Amino acid sequence: MSHGEHGHEMHEEHAPEKPAEPEHRNHHTAMEEDFKRRFTVSALITLPILALSPTIQGWLGFTVPRFPGYDAALFTLATVVALYGGAPFYRGALEDLRRGVLGMMVLVSLAVGSGYLFSVAATFILTGVMDFYWEISTLVVFLLFGHWMEMRMTRRATGALQELVKLIPPTANVRRDGEYVEVPTSSVRVGDILLIRPGEKVPIDGVVLEGRSSLNESMITGESRPVTKEPGDEVIGGTINGSGSLVLRVDKTGEETALAQIIQLVREVQESKPRTQRLADRAAHYLTIIAITVGVVSFAYWNIAGAGVVFALTIAVTVLVIACPHALGLAIPTVTVISSTLAARNGMLVRNAEALEVGEKVDIIVFDKTGTLTEGSFQVTDIVTDGVEEDELLRVSASLEAQSEHPIGVALARALKDRGIPAAATSGFEAVSGHGVKGMVGGVSVTAGTLRLMEMEGKTYSRGLVERAERLYDQGRTLSFVAVGDEVKGVIGFADRLKDDSASAIASLRGMGKQVIMLTGDNRRTAEAVAREAGVDRYLAEVLPEDKASEVRKLQLEGRRVAMVGDGINDAPALIQADVGIAIGAGTDVAIESADIVLIGNRPSDVARLIRLSKATMRKMRENLAWATGYNAVAIPVAAGVLTPWGITLRPEWGALLMTASSIIVVINALQLRKFSFTEG
């Protein structure tokens, strides 16, 4: 499973905002205000520069009489614009050079700096050469305006996750000395008892102690239907209480809460880089080298061609300005920010940007059966005995299985309680991985599990019992054979029904061209019955827990790219082995290290929704890369003067405007992803 590298090669003034960090957010806002202020000041100073420029006077048909200090005034005004207005670009260029990065800041600084220094030389050293002040000043104004607008657009693109931070109410009702008092949420501690009134937001993660109510968890899990909560159930901070009152005990605070971990995960993915971003970074680096080379060659060519040093410098500066590696730099991370935020707001947490490519990266999706495609909540449906009473078979089996953590043990305990049968004393409990359990119940040896386990332990059984068991297999039952002493005395059948959305999710995935495989430890007949109901392409049965990863590996050796969907705990090795690991049903435990993608809800349909989002994300990435690459392929030759023989020559300020437009178009296109519908193809 590949994991993305961290850190964008974008200057911090232009990188997408890290939503989980208030300090970074405040810094981003301060930088946006700084660009706005520098733009305003530079624009006001540029107005008299334009008025004093002979070129502008000639164009507009007016003259400003020369006065003592005319050139000095023009120099002073232009110097303020070049130094004050251009300061962010020079700082960015120095930072890039210190990091060994050639990017947009370097190009802009070269353009502004060379034009300004040439104009200073024309004013004080050279004779008979026109200065470049108005062009450079206008260029700086356009650059500042463009970056200000771009930062506003980027803030729009990255601001959605901030709404998650606002989900936590500022105060909570905490029990103190037998009474509930309102205190700041930040002062709540683990173990505190809170009262959640109807309609209030849950301030922090906890467990319900009293009351019953329905909570709206859509802002966290993406589940639109209210979820009923009663004593013993977990609640997530930021969700909205319905019509009932709840008393809960706080079990997580600060960075341990689900919401804090969600925001942290999203921040991490926005710092990581998918493969397409690394390609774009390399392209931006080479583009900068190409732009500098073309600028130098153009300057030399037009000088040699007799166009004059001013025209040649105009062409060179325009080439440097119009080239836009920044559009390439923004093309992928802006989409990544929006996509990962959108996913998080719908209960899908992408741990690294590489996993965003899951829609195209994988062609097989493997689902674990129990608890993933099925409810994972077994019911005892059948008890078949051979020489023993039903209640006795249930008693010894349930007493033994109570020591295990398997859902079958829970189902047996429930059935025992429903029948009012007391449990028996057990000892010497031993779990046989993937097969069952054995131990002593009431001083007698009892073994419960698969038919294979019975054979391994040398237990005898009647042919009639096995035939009746096979009929249950055909009905899709999960079976537990029970041996007392050396003889198999019966078999207990369990039903684990499919989740409501499993079949539709699988049909949707198959409709997107994905092959769906079900992985289970059940015998082939049970697996076949469930697979038929779910509509999967293929099933792998009788797979031991420790063999799940090797089954995924076998598929990979066939040249297939595999996504594994499981609970993130029992399936951890398989999730790690897969090209993309997807943990489903995480609830408040979102920090599952074995998974690339964590689904908070327990719905297979979220996998299909994730694939749709991934495809839309990749489509936007390709569109942005195509635009940024195509723009530079056309703009640089035009700026170099290939159309000059036909009377078309770009000036630096227009180059700056086009460069800015290129970046903004990339951001606007990425913003369209916010309109993505999870219910459409």
C-alpha positions in Angstrom: 0.0 0.0 0.0 1.6 3.2 -1.1 1.5 6.3 1.0 1.9 9.9 -0.3 4.9 12.1 0.5 4.3 15.1 2.6 4.6 18.8 1.8 3.7 20.9 -1.3 6.3 22.6 -3.2 4.1 25.7 -3.2 5.1 28.8 -1.4 3.2 29.1 1.8 1.5 32.4 0.7 -0.3 30.5 -2.0 -0.6 26.9 -0.7 -4.2 25.8 0.1 -5.0 26.6 3.6 -4.7 23.9 6.3 -8.2 23.9 7.7 -7.4 22.2 11.0 -4.9 24.9 12.2 -6.4 28.2 13.4 -2.9 29.8 13.4 -2.4 28.9 9.7 -5.9 30.1 8.9 -5.2 33.5 10.6 -1.9 33.7 8.7 -3.6 33.0 5.4 -6.1 35.8 6.1 -3.4 38.2 7.1 -1.5 37.4 3.9 -4.7 38.0 1.9 -5.1 41.4 3.6 -1.4 42.2 3.0 -1.8 41.6 -0.8 -5.0 43.7 -0.8 -3.2 46.6 1.0 -0.1 46.4 -1.2 -2.3 46.3 -4.3 -4.3 49.4 -3.2 -1.2 51.4 -2.3 0.7 50.4 -5.5 -2.3 51.1 -7.7 -2.7 54.6 -6.3 1.0 55.3 -6.8 0.9 53.9 -10.3 -1.7 56.5 -11.4 0.8 59.4 -11.3 3.5 57.1 -12.9 1.1 56.6 -15.8 0.4 60.3 -16.0 4.2 61.1 -16.2 4.9 58.4 -18.8 5.5 59.9 -22.3 4.2 56.7 -23.8 0.8 57.0 -22.0 0.7 60.7 -22.8 1.2 59.9 -26.5 -1.6 57.3 -26.4 -4.1 59.4 -24.6 -3.2 62.7 -26.3 -2.1 64.9 -23.4 1.2 66.2 -22.1 2.6 66.9 -18.7 5.1 69.7 -18.8 8.5 68.6 -17.6 9.5 70.1 -14.3 12.7 70.1 -12.2 13.0 66.6 -10.7 10.6 65.1 -13.3 12.8 62.0 -13.8 13.6 61.8 -10.0 9.9 61.8 -9.2 9.2 59.1 -11.7 12.1 57.1 -10.3 10.9 57.6 -6.7 7.3 56.6 -7.4 8.4 53.5 -9.4 10.9 52.5 -6.7 8.1 52.5 -4.1 5.9 50.3 -6.3 8.8 47.9 -7.2 10.1 47.6 -3.7 6.9 47.8 -1.6 4.6 46.2 -4.1 7.1 43.6 -5.2 8.3 42.6 -1.7 6.1 39.4 -1.4 7.5 38.1 -4.7 11.1 38.8 -3.8 10.7 37.1 -0.4 9.0 34.1 -2.1 11.8 33.9 -4.6 14.5 33.8 -1.9 12.6 31.2 0.0 12.2 29.1 -3.2 15.9 29.4 -4.0 16.9 28.4 -0.5 14.8 25.3 -0.9 16.3 24.6 -4.4 12.9 25.3 -6.1 12.6 27.2 -9.3 9.0 28.4 -9.5 6.7 31.3 -10.3 8.1 33.6 -7.6 11.6 33.3 -9.2 10.1 34.2 -12.7 8.2 37.2 -11.4 11.1 38.5 -9.4 13.4 38.2 -12.4 10.9 40.0 -14.6 10.2 42.9 -12.2 13.8 43.2 -11.0 15.3 43.2 -14.5 12.8 45.8 -15.8 13.2 48.0 -12.8 17.1 47.9 -12.9 17.1 48.6 -16.6 14.8 51.6 -16.0 17.1 52.9 -13.3 20.1 52.6 -15.7 18.1 54.4 -18.4 17.4 57.2 -16.0 20.9 57.8 -14.5 23.4 56.0 -16.7 22.3 55.3 -20.3 21.5 58.1 -22.7 18.8 58.0 -25.4 17.1 55.0 -23.9 13.5 55.0 -22.7 12.8 53.8 -19.2 10.5 51.0 -18.3 8.8 52.4 -15.2 5.1 52.4 -16.2 5.3 48.9 -17.6 6.9 47.5 -14.4 4.6 49.4 -12.1 1.5 48.3 -14.0 2.9 44.7 -14.0 3.3 44.8 -10.2 -0.2 46.1 -9.7 -1.6 43.3 -11.9 0.4 40.7 -10.1 -0.7 41.9 -6.7 -4.4 42.1 -7.8 -4.1 38.6 -9.3 -2.6 37.0 -6.2 -5.1 38.8 -4.0 -8.0 37.4 -6.1 -6.3 34.0 -6.2 -6.0 33.8 -2.4 -9.6 34.8 -2.0 -10.6 32.0 -4.4 -8.3 29.5 -2.6 -9.9 30.5 0.7 -13.3 29.7 -0.8 -11.9 26.3 -2.0 -10.5 25.4 1.5 -13.0 27.0 3.8 -15.6 24.2 3.9 -13.8 22.2 6.5 -13.9 25.2 8.9 -17.6 24.5 9.3 -16.6 21.3 11.0 -14.8 23.2 13.7 -17.9 25.3 14.2 -19.9 22.2 15.0 -18.7 22.1 18.6 -20.8 24.4 20.8 -18.9 26.9 23.0 -20.6 25.7 26.2 -21.8 22.4 27.8 -24.1 21.5 30.7 -22.0 19.7 33.2 -23.2 18.1 36.5 -21.6 19.7 39.5 -22.7 18.9 43.0 -25.9 17.3 41.8 -26.9 20.2 39.5 -26.2 21.0 35.9 -24.2 24.2 35.3 -23.1 25.8 32.0 -19.4 25.8 31.5 -17.0 26.4 28.5 -16.7 23.2 26.4 -12.9 23.6 26.7 -13.1 23.0 30.5 -14.9 19.6 30.2 -12.9 16.6 31.3 -13.1 12.9 30.8 -15.6 11.4 33.2 -17.8 14.5 33.4 -21.5 13.9 33.2 -23.3 16.1 30.7 -27.0 16.9 30.0 -28.0 17.2 26.3 -31.4 18.9 25.9 -33.6 18.4 22.9 -32.3 20.3 19.9 -28.9 21.0 21.4 -25.5 20.1 19.8 -23.5 17.4 21.6 -20.4 19.2 22.8 -18.0 16.3 23.1 -17.7 12.5 22.6 -19.3 10.3 25.2 -21.4 7.3 26.2 -25.1 7.6 26.9 -26.0 6.9 30.5 -29.7 7.9 30.6 -32.4 8.8 28.1 -33.3 7.9 24.6 -33.2 10.2 21.6 -32.5 10.3 17.9 -29.4 12.2 16.8 -28.6 13.9 13.4 -25.1 12.6 12.6 -25.2 13.6 8.9 -22.5 16.3 9.4 -20.1 13.7 10.7 -21.0 10.4 9.1 -23.0 11.4 6.0 -25.9 9.3 7.2 -29.1 11.4 6.4 -31.4 9.4 8.7 -31.5 10.2 12.4 -29.7 7.5 14.5 -31.4 6.3 17.8 -29.2 6.5 20.9 -29.9 4.8 24.2 -27.9 3.8 27.3 -24.6 2.3 26.3 -24.4 3.9 22.8 -21.6 6.2 21.8 -22.3 9.8 20.7 -20.0 12.0 18.7 -19.4 15.6 19.5 -20.9 18.0 17.0 -24.0 16.0 16.2 -27.4 17.4 16.9 -29.8 15.9 19.5 -33.4 15.3 18.5 -36.5 15.4 20.7 -35.3 13.5 23.8 -32.9 14.4 26.6 -29.7 12.5 27.1 -27.3 12.2 30.0 -23.9 11.1 28.9 -20.4 10.4 30.3 -17.5 12.1 28.6 -15.0 9.6 27.4 -12.8 11.6 25.0 -11.6 15.2 25.0 -9.3 17.5 23.0 -7.3 15.8 20.3 -8.8 12.4 21.1 -12.3 13.3 20.0 -13.6 12.0 16.7 -14.0 15.5 15.2 -10.5 16.5 16.1 -9.1 13.3 14.6 -11.2 13.9 11.4 -9.8 17.4 11.0 -6.3 16.1 11.6 -6.7 13.3 9.0 -8.0 15.8 6.4 -5.1 18.2 7.2 -2.6 15.3 6.6 -4.1 14.3 3.3 -4.0 17.9 2.1 -0.3 18.0 2.9 0.4 14.7 1.1 0.9 14.4 -2.6 -0.7 12.0 -5.1 1.3 10.7 -8.0 -0.3 13.3 -10.4 0.9 16.1 -8.0 4.5 14.9 -8.1 4.3 14.9 -11.9 2.9 18.4 -11.9 5.7 19.6 -9.5 8.4 18.2 -11.9 6.6 19.8 -14.9 6.5 23.2 -13.1 10.2 23.0 -12.3 11.1 22.3 -16.0 8.6 25.0 -17.1 10.5 27.6 -15.1 13.8 26.6 -16.7 12.1 26.7 -20.1 10.7 30.2 -19.4 14.0 31.6 -18.3 15.7 30.1 -21.4 13.1 31.4 -23.8 13.3 34.8 -22.1 17.0 35.1 -22.6 17.0 33.7 -26.1 14.1 36.1 -27.1 16.0 39.1 -25.6 19.1 38.2 -27.6 17.1 37.5 -30.8 15.2 40.7 -30.9 18.3 42.7 -30.0 20.2 41.1 -32.9 17.2 41.6 -35.2 17.4 45.3 -34.6 14.2 45.8 -32.7 16.0 47.7 -29.9 16.9 46.9 -26.3 13.6 48.3 -24.9 11.5 46.1 -27.2 13.7 43.1 -26.6 13.5 43.6 -22.8 9.7 44.0 -23.1 9.5 40.6 -24.8 11.8 38.9 -22.3 9.9 40.3 -19.3 6.6 39.2 -20.8 7.9 35.7 -21.3 9.0 35.5 -17.7 5.7 36.9 -16.4 3.3 35.0 -18.7 4.8 31.5 -17.9 2.7 30.1 -15.1 4.2 27.2 -13.2 1.9 28.4 -10.4 -1.2 27.1 -12.4 0.5 23.7 -12.5 1.3 24.0 -8.8 -2.3 24.7 -8.0 -3.9 22.2 -10.4 -3.7 19.2 -8.1 -3.6 20.4 -4.5 -6.6 22.6 -4.9 -8.6 19.7 -6.1 -7.2 17.5 -3.3 -8.2 20.0 -0.7 -11.8 20.2 -1.9 -12.2 16.5 -2.5 -10.8 15.4 0.9 -12.9 18.0 2.6 -16.0 17.0 0.7 -15.3 13.3 1.6 -14.8 14.2 5.3 -18.1 16.0 5.4 -19.8 12.8 4.2 -18.1 10.4 6.6 -15.3 9.3 4.3 -11.8 10.1 5.6 -8.9 9.8 3.1 -5.7 9.3 5.0 -3.3 10.2 2.1 -3.8 11.9 -1.2 -2.6 8.8 -3.2 -5.8 7.1 -2.0 -7.9 9.7 -3.8 -7.0 7.9 -7.0 -8.8 4.7 -5.8 -11.5 5.1 -8.4 -9.0 4.5 -11.2 -6.2 2.8 -9.2 -8.1 -0.4 -8.5 -10.1 -2.9 -10.6 -11.1 -5.4 -7.9 -12.8 -4.5 -4.6 -12.7 -7.3 -2.0 -15.3 -7.1 0.8 -15.0 -9.1 4.0 -18.4 -10.7 4.6 -19.2 -10.6 8.3 -19.9 -7.1 9.6 -19.1 -5.5 6.2 -21.6 -6.8 3.8 -23.7 -8.4 6.5 -25.0 -6.9 9.8 -22.5 -8.9 11.8 -25.2 -9.5 14.3 -26.0 -13.2 14.3 -29.4 -14.7 15.4 -29.8 -18.4 16.4 -32.2 -19.7 13.8 -31.8 -23.5 14.0 -30.9 -26.1 16.7 -30.4 -29.7 15.4 -29.7 -32.3 18.0 -28.5 -35.9 18.0 -29.1 -37.6 21.4 -29.3 -34.5 23.5 -32.0 -31.9 24.4 -32.0 -28.5 22.6 -31.6 -26.5 25.8 -28.7 -28.6 27.0 -26.9 -28.3 23.6 -27.5 -24.5 23.7 -26.3 -24.3 27.4 -23.0 -26.0 26.9 -22.3 -24.2 23.6 -23.3 -20.7 24.9 -21.3 -21.2 28.1 -18.2 -22.0 26.2 -18.6 -19.4 23.4 -19.2 -16.7 26.1 -15.4 -16.7 26.5 -14.9 -15.7 22.9 -15.3 -12.3 21.2 -16.9 -13.7 18.1 -20.4 -12.5 17.2 -21.6 -16.1 17.4 -20.9 -16.0 21.1 -23.0 -12.9 21.5 -25.9 -14.6 19.6 -25.7 -17.7 21.8 -25.7 -15.6 25.0 -28.7 -13.8 23.8 -30.6 -17.0 22.9 -29.6 -18.5 26.3 -31.0 -15.4 28.1 -34.2 -15.5 26.0 -34.8 -19.1 27.1 -34.0 -18.4 30.7 -31.3 -21.0 30.8 -28.5 -20.5 33.4 -24.9 -20.7 32.0 -22.6 -23.4 33.2 -19.1 -23.0 34.7 -16.3 -23.3 32.2 -12.5 -23.8 32.3 -9.6 -24.4 30.0 -11.0 -22.2 27.2 -9.0 -22.3 24.0 -9.8 -20.6 20.7 -8.8 -22.4 17.5 -8.3 -19.6 15.0 -10.7 -19.7 12.1 -12.4 -22.9 13.3 -14.0 -22.5 16.7 -13.4 -23.0 20.4 -12.9 -25.8 23.0 -12.8 -26.2 26.7 -14.4 -27.8 29.8 -18.1 -27.1 30.6 -19.3 -28.5 33.9 -16.3 -30.8 33.9 -17.0 -32.2 30.5 -15.0 -31.6 27.3 -16.9 -29.5 24.8 -15.8 -28.5 21.3 -17.8 -26.0 19.1 -17.1 -24.8 15.6 -16.6 -26.0 12.1 -17.0 -29.6 10.8 -13.3 -29.4 9.9 -12.6 -28.7 13.6 -14.6 -31.8 14.6 -12.5 -33.9 12.2 -9.2 -32.3 13.4 -10.2 -33.2 17.0 -11.2 -36.8 16.1 -14.9 -36.3 17.0 -17.4 -38.8 15.7 -20.7 -37.8 14.1 -23.7 -39.4 12.4 -24.3 -39.1 8.6 -27.9 -38.0 9.3 -26.7 -35.0 11.3 -24.3 -33.9 8.5 -27.1 -34.2 5.9 -29.4 -32.0 7.9 -26.5 -29.5 8.3 -26.0 -29.4 4.6 -29.6 -28.4 4.1 -29.0 -25.5 6.4 -25.8 -24.6 4.5 -27.9 -24.4 1.3 -30.1 -21.8 3.1 -27.1 -19.6 3.8 -26.8 -20.4 7.5 -23.5 -20.2 9.4 -23.2 -23.4 11.4 -21.5 -24.4 14.7 -21.1 -28.1 15.3 -21.1 -29.0 19.0 -19.3 -32.0 20.4 -19.7 -33.2 24.0 -16.9 -35.6 24.9 -15.9 -37.5 21.7 -19.3 -37.2 19.9 -20.9 -34.4 17.9 -24.3 -34.0 19.6 -25.7 -31.3 17.4 -25.4 -28.3 15.2 -26.6 -24.7 15.7 -27.5 -22.5 12.8 -27.1 -18.8 12.7 -28.4 -16.2 10.2 -26.5 -12.9 9.5 -28.6 -10.9 7.1 -27.2 -8.6 4.4 -27.2 -4.9 5.2 -30.0 -3.1 3.4 -27.6 -1.4 1.0 -25.1 -4.2 0.3 -26.8 -5.5 -2.9 -27.3 -2.0 -4.4 -23.8 -0.9 -3.5 -22.3 -4.0 -5.3 -24.5 -3.4 -8.3 -23.3 0.2 -8.4 -19.7 -0.8 -8.2 -20.1 -3.4 -10.9 -21.8 -0.8 -13.0 -18.6 1.3 -12.7 -16.6 -1.6 -14.1 -15.2 -2.9 -10.8 -15.1 -6.6 -10.1 -16.4 -7.4 -6.6 -15.2 -10.3 -4.5 -16.5 -11.5 -1.1 -14.0 -13.0 1.4 -15.3 -15.1 4.2 -14.4 -17.9 6.6 -17.7 -19.6 6.0 -18.0 -22.9 4.2 -18.6 -22.7 0.4 -22.3 -23.5 0.6 -23.0 -20.6 3.0 -20.7 -18.3 1.1 -22.4 -19.2 -2.2 -25.9 -18.4 -0.8 -24.8 -15.0 0.6 -22.8 -14.2 -2.6 -25.8 -15.0 -4.7 -28.0 -12.7 -2.6 -25.5 -9.9 -2.6 -24.7 -10.2 -6.3 -20.9 -10.4 -6.1 -18.9 -11.6 -9.1 -16.9 -14.1 -7.1 -16.4 -15.4 -3.5 -13.5 -16.8 -1.6 -14.7 -19.2 1.2 -13.1 -21.0 4.1 -10.4 -18.3 4.4 -8.8 -18.2 7.8 -8.2 -14.7 9.3 -4.5 -15.0 9.0 -4.8 -16.0 5.3 -6.8 -13.0 4.2 -3.7 -11.0 3.3 -2.3 -13.8 1.2 -5.6 -14.0 -0.8 -5.3 -10.3 -1.6 -1.6 -11.0 -2.5 -2.7 -13.8 -4.9 -5.0 -11.3 -6.7 -2.2 -8.8 -7.0 0.1 -11.5 -8.4 -2.5 -11.9 -11.2 -1.7 -8.3 -12.1 -4.9 -6.9 -10.5 -5.0 -3.8 -8.4 -7.0 -4.5 -5.2 -9.0 -2.5 -2.7 -9.8 -4.3 0.5 -12.9 -3.3 2.6 -13.0 -4.6 6.2 -13.4 -3.5 9.8 -9.7 -2.3 10.1 -9.0 -4.5 13.1 -9.5 -8.2 12.2 -8.7 -7.4 8.6 -5.7 -5.2 9.3 -3.0 -7.3 7.5 -5.3 -7.6 4.4 -5.9 -3.8 4.4 -2.2 -3.2 4.5 -1.5 -5.7 1.8 -4.1 -4.2 -0.6 -3.3 -1.4 -3.0 -5.9 0.6 -1.1 -7.2 -0.4 2.3 -10.7 0.8 3.3 -11.9 0.5 6.9 -15.7 0.5 7.3 -17.8 1.2 10.4 -15.1 3.1 12.3 -17.6 5.2 14.3 -15.6 7.4 16.7 -12.4 5.3 16.2 -11.3 7.1 13.1 -7.5 6.8 13.6 -7.2 3.3 12.1 -3.6 3.0 11.0 -4.0 0.0 8.8 -6.4 1.8 6.3 -5.8 4.4 3.6 -9.5 5.4 3.8 -11.7 5.3 6.9 -15.5 5.2 6.5 -17.2 6.4 9.7 -20.5 4.9 8.8 -21.2 1.2 8.4 -22.7 1.3 4.9 -21.2 -0.6 1.9 -22.9 2.1 -0.3 -20.2 4.5 1.0 -17.6 2.5 -0.9 -19.6 3.2 -4.2 -19.9 6.8 -3.2 -16.2 7.0 -2.6 -15.4 5.6 -6.0 -17.7 8.1 -7.7 -16.0 11.0 -5.8 -12.6 9.6 -6.8 -13.5 9.5 -10.4 -14.8 13.1 -10.3 -11.6 14.1 -8.5 -9.3 12.5 -11.1 -11.4 14.1 -13.9 -10.8 17.6 -12.3 -7.1 16.9 -11.8 -6.8 16.0 -15.5 -8.8 19.0 -16.6 -6.6 21.3 -14.5 -3.4 19.7 -15.8 -4.6 19.9 -19.4 -5.4 23.6 -19.0 -2.2 24.6 -17.2 -0.1 22.7 -19.7 -2.0 23.9 -22.7 -1.9 27.5 -21.6 1.8 27.5 -21.2 2.4 25.8 -24.5 0.5 28.6 -26.3 1.3 31.6 -24.1 5.1 31.3 -24.0 5.6 31.3 -27.8 3.2 34.2 -28.2 4.9 36.2 -25.5 8.3 35.5 -27.2 7.0 37.3 -30.2 6.1 34.6 -32.8 3.1 36.7 -33.8 4.9 40.0 -33.9 5.3 39.9 -37.7 1.5 40.0 -37.8 1.3 43.0 -35.5 0.5 41.0 -32.3 2.8 41.6 -29.4 2.0 41.1 -25.7 3.1 43.6 -23.1 4.2 42.6 -19.6 1.1 43.8 -17.9 -1.1 41.8 -20.2 1.1 38.8 -19.6 0.6 39.3 -15.9 -3.1 39.4 -16.4 -3.1 36.2 -18.4 -0.9 34.5 -15.9 -3.2 35.4 -13.1 -6.3 34.4 -15.1 -4.6 31.0 -15.7 -4.3 30.4 -12.0 -7.8 31.6 -11.1 -9.3 29.4 -13.9 -7.6 26.4 -12.3 -9.1 27.3 -8.9 -12.6 28.0 -10.3 -12.6 24.6 -12.1 -11.6 22.9 -8.8 -14.4 24.7 -7.0 -16.9 23.0 -9.4 -16.2 19.8 -7.5 -18.1 21.3 -4.5 -21.3 20.7 -6.6 -20.5 17.0 -6.8 -23.5 14.8 -6.0 -22.8 11.5 -4.3 -26.1 10.1 -5.7 -25.2 10.5 -9.4 -22.8 8.5 -11.5 
